[in-house]
Amino acid sequence: MTSASAAAIDLRRMRTVVEVARAQAITTAAQTLGLTQSAVSRTVAEVEGALGQRLFDRLPRGIEMTEAGRLFVARAKRVLADVDDMVSEISAGPNRVSGRLRLGVAATGTHAMGALLAFARRHPDVAIETVHASDQSLCPRLLHGEIDLVIGSSSYLGRWRDLELVTLTPLYFACMVRRGHPLTALPRPSERDVLAYPLILPESVEPTYSDIAQRYARHALPRLKPHYITNNIELIRALLNATDAFLPMMHPDPGFACLGDEFALLRDAVQMPPHHLSYARAPHRPRTQVIELFEHVLVEVLGSRPAAAAG
């Protein structure tokens, strides 16, 4: 692509292509952007001509991104986000913190929400976006610059060698069941005893890659297939109380934040490797003032808990 062709792909055209990809339809994108359908179609054609690549396949109903389109949109989102952050930070002046924090939250990353609230109170001008998904989904997006940090477990985030990992505090493991569950009547329930019951997993945990999947394999049990998959906390509580299912859970509080008052906790039945609540960053990506300030709050709120707190 020549420099003249690159110059033709300005921010306005990038935003138009990104909106078309989001809407998956030229007409819908035109309505959102306040443009005519022909103007949006012409912009997409101009970008495709400059690139020498089709970005979208036209289908009988709507459109579908090509591989080149997916790559362009991912990079364009990153460029547009950086420009928006730059404009926000400069226009806010030297004494105010503004911009945007894009945070990936894996399953155990929800335990960092107290730090996120503390950050929001201190810096109300910063826009915050969270994406809740598995580390298998979030880490590639972190490497591509679509999000700024990913919070989760060191055991999972550490598998991504291209990322820099910062550990915050130990995570303690227990299997949670309802009070009166058959397992609570056993003096020392074994790992195999626990795994025989239905399993609840958050949808932000990748079952294939989870440590508990290895425990099923160790006992030559059928491949892990969660019976219930949900991130809804109230539904999880209801399922625990209404069924014999168990929930494998990690928590930075060895007392499990009073959850033990409502449910029974089986602490030593299932053997898990050490986990720490951690966050990952892409070392090749620049750290903005917003990212640095949020990292400071994370360490301040969560990084001061001594490992010896485990009982």
Secondary structure, 3 states (H helix, E strand, C coil): CCHHHHHHCCHHHHHHHHHHHHHCCHHHHHHHHCCCHHHHHHHHHHHHHHHCCCCEEECCCCEEECHHHHHHHHHHHHHHHHHHHHHHHHHHCCCCCCEEEEEEECHHHHHHHHHHHHHHHHCCCEEEEEEECCHHHHHHHHHCCCCCEEEEEHHHHCCCCCCEEEEEEEEEEEEEECCCCHHHHCCCCCHHHHHCCCEEECCCCCHHHCHHHHHHHHCCCCCCCCCEECCCHHHHHHHHHHCCCEEEEEECCCCHHHHHHHCEEECCCCCCCCEEEEEEECCCCCCCHHHHHHHHHHHHHHCCCCHHHCC
